[in-house]
Amino acid sequence: MPNDLKQYLKKDAETKALNKEDSFNFHCAKECWGTCCMKENVGLLQLSVYDVYRLLKKRQDLAILDLIERKIEDQTNLPKAYMKWKENGWCPNLEEDGSCSVYEERPFACILFPLSAEFKIDDTSNTISVDYMLRKNLCYGFHKEANPVSQKFKDFLNSNNFDNHEKFEKLEIQKRDEWQKQYDLKSLTNEQLHKLGQTLYCLQDKANNKNSYFMDMYAEDLKIPKRAKRIERFTAEELTTLALEEFAPRLLKQFFTS
């Protein structure tokens, strides 16, 4: 651990539901305490499609396979991205001095810390709600030595690009739910799952260092017109929306109608 603070970790921390007027005392710093950046503390760190594209834009010095890994979820049989821990069990964005190299672009789970989120789908109204829980005393950032500051939950929600993260988390949850209801995802072959994972998470990596315009490699497969806009000019928001609302749905339709 970059900072020798294991004595402060409390994995069985008490959780408390929050409303917007609640406050809590905590300090999350770029010079990370190491609680949420180590495999031994958090296990797998789940990434949304939006997280992946933000990280890809920031960490162009790393190949995607050194930054994320994809696993197939047992429940849905859909590919899901996770942080690819280094051999020493550290996050690839954690520096030797304990600082976070992507602090401003860190994933939603890291921005959310020390909170956790529970997303719920209402099939009747076709809406997604979210409940936030505070995991008390889980990290050194709660302790007086870290100089925690009092912050209202509603102010916390208005920081760190939070609205965008929550919006794209909900979009991904909604789309995955639609795909589960529409298709027999358990019947997808390993080749199809690999292609779906590439489409969701690796668009930028596939186009890097190539003299091709965005969508050249997808236009024929997905029957989508070529675009003249180069991939590096697309924002993470645009790429996430395209992946979830256009590319993956077209690919799944192709799998189950061919």
C-alpha positions as CSV (number, residue, x, y, z in Angstrom):
1,M,0.0,0.0,0.0
2,P,1.5,3.4,-1.0
3,N,0.5,4.7,2.5
4,D,0.9,2.3,5.3
5,L,-2.6,2.7,6.6
6,K,-3.9,-0.8,6.9
7,Q,-4.8,-0.4,10.5
8,Y,-7.5,2.2,9.5
9,L,-9.3,-0.1,7.0
10,K,-12.6,-1.5,8.1
11,K,-14.0,-3.8,5.5
12,D,-17.2,-4.6,7.5
13,A,-18.0,-0.9,7.9
14,E,-21.4,0.1,9.0
15,T,-23.6,1.4,6.2
16,K,-26.1,4.3,6.4
17,A,-28.7,5.4,3.9
18,L,-28.4,9.0,2.9
19,N,-30.9,11.7,2.0
20,K,-29.9,14.9,0.3
21,E,-29.8,17.0,3.5
22,D,-27.4,14.6,5.3
23,S,-23.8,15.5,5.9
24,F,-20.7,13.3,6.5
25,N,-17.1,14.0,7.4
26,F,-14.5,12.7,4.9
27,H,-11.5,13.7,2.9
28,C,-10.7,12.1,-0.5
29,A,-7.4,13.3,-1.8
30,K,-5.4,12.9,-5.0
31,E,-2.7,11.6,-2.7
32,C,-4.8,8.5,-2.2
33,W,-5.1,6.7,1.1
34,G,-5.0,3.4,-0.8
35,T,-8.4,2.1,0.4
36,C,-10.2,1.9,-2.9
37,C,-7.2,1.5,-5.2
38,M,-5.9,-1.9,-4.1
39,K,-7.2,-5.3,-5.2
40,E,-6.9,-6.6,-1.6
41,N,-9.3,-4.0,-0.4
42,V,-12.0,-3.9,-3.2
43,G,-11.5,-7.1,-5.2
44,L,-12.8,-6.3,-8.7
45,L,-13.4,-2.6,-9.5
46,Q,-16.3,-2.5,-12.0
47,L,-16.2,0.1,-14.8
48,S,-19.0,1.5,-16.9
49,V,-18.7,2.0,-20.6
50,Y,-18.4,5.7,-19.8
51,D,-15.6,5.1,-17.3
52,V,-13.7,3.1,-20.0
53,Y,-13.9,5.8,-22.6
54,R,-12.8,8.5,-20.1
55,L,-9.9,6.4,-19.1
56,L,-8.9,5.6,-22.7
57,K,-8.7,9.3,-23.5
58,K,-6.6,10.0,-20.4
59,R,-4.3,7.0,-20.5
60,Q,-3.2,6.8,-24.1
61,D,0.2,5.7,-22.8
62,L,-1.3,2.3,-21.9
63,A,-2.8,-0.4,-24.2
64,I,-6.4,-1.2,-23.3
65,L,-5.4,-4.7,-22.1
66,D,-3.1,-3.1,-19.5
67,L,-5.9,-0.8,-18.3
68,I,-9.1,-2.9,-18.2
69,E,-10.1,-6.5,-18.4
70,R,-13.5,-7.9,-19.6
71,K,-15.4,-10.7,-17.9
72,I,-18.6,-12.3,-18.7
73,E,-21.3,-11.8,-16.1
74,D,-22.9,-15.0,-14.9
75,Q,-26.3,-13.5,-14.5
76,T,-26.6,-11.7,-17.9
77,N,-23.9,-13.4,-20.0
78,L,-22.9,-10.0,-21.2
79,P,-19.3,-8.6,-21.1
80,K,-18.5,-6.3,-18.3
81,A,-15.3,-4.2,-17.8
82,Y,-13.2,-4.1,-14.7
83,M,-10.0,-2.4,-13.7
84,K,-6.9,-4.4,-14.7
85,W,-4.9,-4.6,-11.5
86,K,-1.1,-4.5,-11.8
87,E,1.0,-7.5,-10.7
88,N,1.4,-6.0,-7.3
89,G,-2.3,-5.6,-6.9
90,W,-2.4,-1.8,-7.4
91,C,-4.7,0.1,-9.7
92,P,-2.8,1.0,-12.9
93,N,-3.5,4.6,-12.2
94,L,-2.0,4.6,-8.8
95,E,1.5,6.2,-8.7
96,E,4.4,5.0,-6.5
97,D,3.9,8.0,-4.2
98,G,0.2,7.1,-3.6
99,S,-1.2,9.8,-5.9
100,C,-3.9,9.1,-8.5
101,S,-2.8,9.8,-12.1
102,V,-6.4,10.1,-13.3
103,Y,-8.0,11.8,-10.3
104,E,-10.2,14.2,-12.3
105,E,-11.2,11.4,-14.7
106,R,-11.4,8.6,-12.2
107,P,-14.3,6.0,-12.5
108,F,-17.7,6.5,-11.0
109,A,-17.0,3.9,-8.2
110,C,-13.9,6.0,-7.2
111,I,-15.8,9.3,-7.4
112,L,-18.6,7.8,-5.3
113,F,-16.3,6.5,-2.6
114,P,-17.0,6.2,0.4
115,L,-20.6,5.9,-0.8
116,S,-22.1,2.9,-2.6
117,A,-25.0,3.0,-5.1
118,E,-27.9,0.6,-5.6
119,F,-29.7,1.1,-8.9
120,K,-33.3,-0.2,-9.2
121,I,-35.4,-0.7,-12.3
122,D,-39.1,0.0,-12.2
123,D,-40.6,-2.1,-15.0
124,T,-44.0,-0.4,-14.6
125,S,-42.8,3.1,-15.2
126,N,-39.6,2.1,-17.1
127,T,-37.5,4.3,-14.8
128,I,-34.3,3.7,-12.8
129,S,-33.9,5.0,-9.3
130,V,-30.7,5.0,-7.2
131,D,-30.2,4.8,-3.4
132,Y,-26.9,5.9,-2.0
133,M,-25.3,4.4,1.1
134,L,-22.5,5.8,3.2
135,R,-19.9,3.2,4.3
136,K,-18.8,4.7,7.6
137,N,-15.2,4.5,8.8
138,L,-14.1,2.4,5.9
139,C,-11.1,4.5,5.0
140,Y,-8.4,6.6,6.5
141,G,-10.1,9.6,5.0
142,F,-12.7,9.4,7.9
143,H,-10.0,9.8,10.6
144,K,-9.0,13.0,12.2
145,E,-5.4,12.6,10.9
146,A,-6.7,13.0,7.4
147,N,-8.4,16.3,8.2
148,P,-11.8,15.2,7.1
149,V,-14.2,18.0,6.0
150,S,-17.9,18.2,6.5
151,Q,-19.9,18.0,3.3
152,K,-23.5,17.7,2.5
153,F,-24.6,14.8,0.4
154,K,-26.5,17.1,-2.0
155,D,-23.3,19.1,-2.6
156,F,-21.3,15.8,-3.1
157,L,-23.8,14.9,-5.8
158,N,-23.1,18.2,-7.6
159,S,-19.4,17.7,-7.8
160,N,-16.9,15.7,-10.0
161,N,-19.1,15.5,-13.1
162,F,-21.5,13.4,-11.0
163,D,-24.6,14.0,-13.1
164,N,-22.9,12.7,-16.2
165,H,-21.7,9.6,-14.5
166,E,-25.1,8.8,-13.0
167,K,-26.8,9.4,-16.3
168,F,-24.6,7.0,-18.2
169,E,-24.7,4.4,-15.4
170,K,-28.5,4.5,-15.8
171,L,-28.3,4.3,-19.6
172,E,-26.1,1.3,-19.4
173,I,-28.3,-0.5,-16.8
174,Q,-31.4,0.3,-18.9
175,K,-29.8,-1.0,-22.2
176,R,-28.5,-4.2,-20.5
177,D,-32.0,-4.8,-19.1
178,E,-33.6,-4.3,-22.5
179,W,-31.1,-6.8,-24.1
180,Q,-31.8,-9.4,-21.4
181,K,-35.5,-9.2,-22.1
182,Q,-35.2,-9.2,-25.8
183,Y,-32.6,-11.8,-26.5
184,D,-31.5,-15.2,-25.3
185,L,-28.0,-14.0,-24.3
186,K,-27.0,-17.4,-22.9
187,S,-26.9,-18.7,-26.4
188,L,-24.2,-16.2,-27.6
189,T,-21.0,-17.9,-28.7
190,N,-17.5,-17.0,-27.3
191,E,-16.7,-15.3,-30.6
192,Q,-19.9,-13.2,-30.5
193,L,-19.2,-12.2,-26.9
194,H,-15.7,-11.1,-27.8
195,K,-17.1,-9.0,-30.7
196,L,-19.7,-7.5,-28.4
197,G,-17.1,-6.7,-25.9
198,Q,-14.9,-5.0,-28.5
199,T,-17.9,-3.0,-29.7
200,L,-18.7,-1.8,-26.2
201,Y,-15.3,-1.1,-24.8
202,C,-12.5,-1.1,-27.4
203,L,-13.5,1.2,-30.2
204,Q,-10.7,3.7,-29.5
205,D,-8.1,1.0,-29.1
206,K,-9.0,-0.6,-32.4
207,A,-8.7,2.7,-34.2
208,N,-5.5,3.9,-32.6
209,N,-2.5,4.3,-34.9
210,K,-4.6,3.5,-38.0
211,N,-5.1,5.9,-40.9
212,S,-8.8,5.2,-40.9
213,Y,-11.7,7.3,-40.2
214,F,-14.1,6.6,-37.4
215,M,-16.5,3.7,-38.2
216,D,-14.6,2.5,-41.3
217,M,-14.2,-0.9,-39.5
218,Y,-17.8,-1.0,-38.3
219,A,-19.7,0.4,-41.3
220,E,-19.8,-2.9,-43.3
221,D,-20.5,-5.2,-40.3
222,L,-23.2,-3.0,-38.7
223,K,-24.6,-1.4,-41.9
224,I,-23.9,2.1,-40.6
225,P,-22.8,4.9,-42.9
226,K,-19.1,5.9,-42.5
227,R,-18.4,9.1,-40.6
228,A,-15.8,11.6,-41.6
229,K,-15.1,12.6,-38.0
230,R,-11.9,11.1,-36.6
231,I,-12.3,9.0,-33.5
232,E,-10.1,11.2,-31.3
233,R,-12.5,14.1,-31.9
234,F,-15.4,12.3,-30.3
235,T,-16.0,12.9,-26.6
236,A,-16.3,10.1,-24.0
237,E,-20.0,11.1,-23.8
238,E,-20.5,10.7,-27.6
239,L,-18.6,7.4,-27.7
240,T,-20.6,6.0,-24.8
241,T,-23.9,6.9,-26.3
242,L,-22.9,5.5,-29.7
243,A,-21.7,2.2,-28.1
244,L,-24.8,1.7,-26.0
245,E,-27.5,3.1,-28.3
246,E,-26.3,2.3,-31.8
247,F,-23.4,-0.2,-32.0
248,A,-24.2,-2.9,-29.5
249,P,-28.0,-3.0,-30.3
250,R,-27.2,-3.3,-34.0
251,L,-24.7,-6.1,-33.3
252,L,-27.1,-8.0,-31.1
253,K,-29.9,-7.7,-33.7
254,Q,-27.4,-9.1,-36.3
255,F,-26.5,-12.0,-34.0
256,F,-30.1,-13.1,-33.5
257,T,-31.5,-12.5,-37.0
258,S,-28.8,-13.9,-39.2
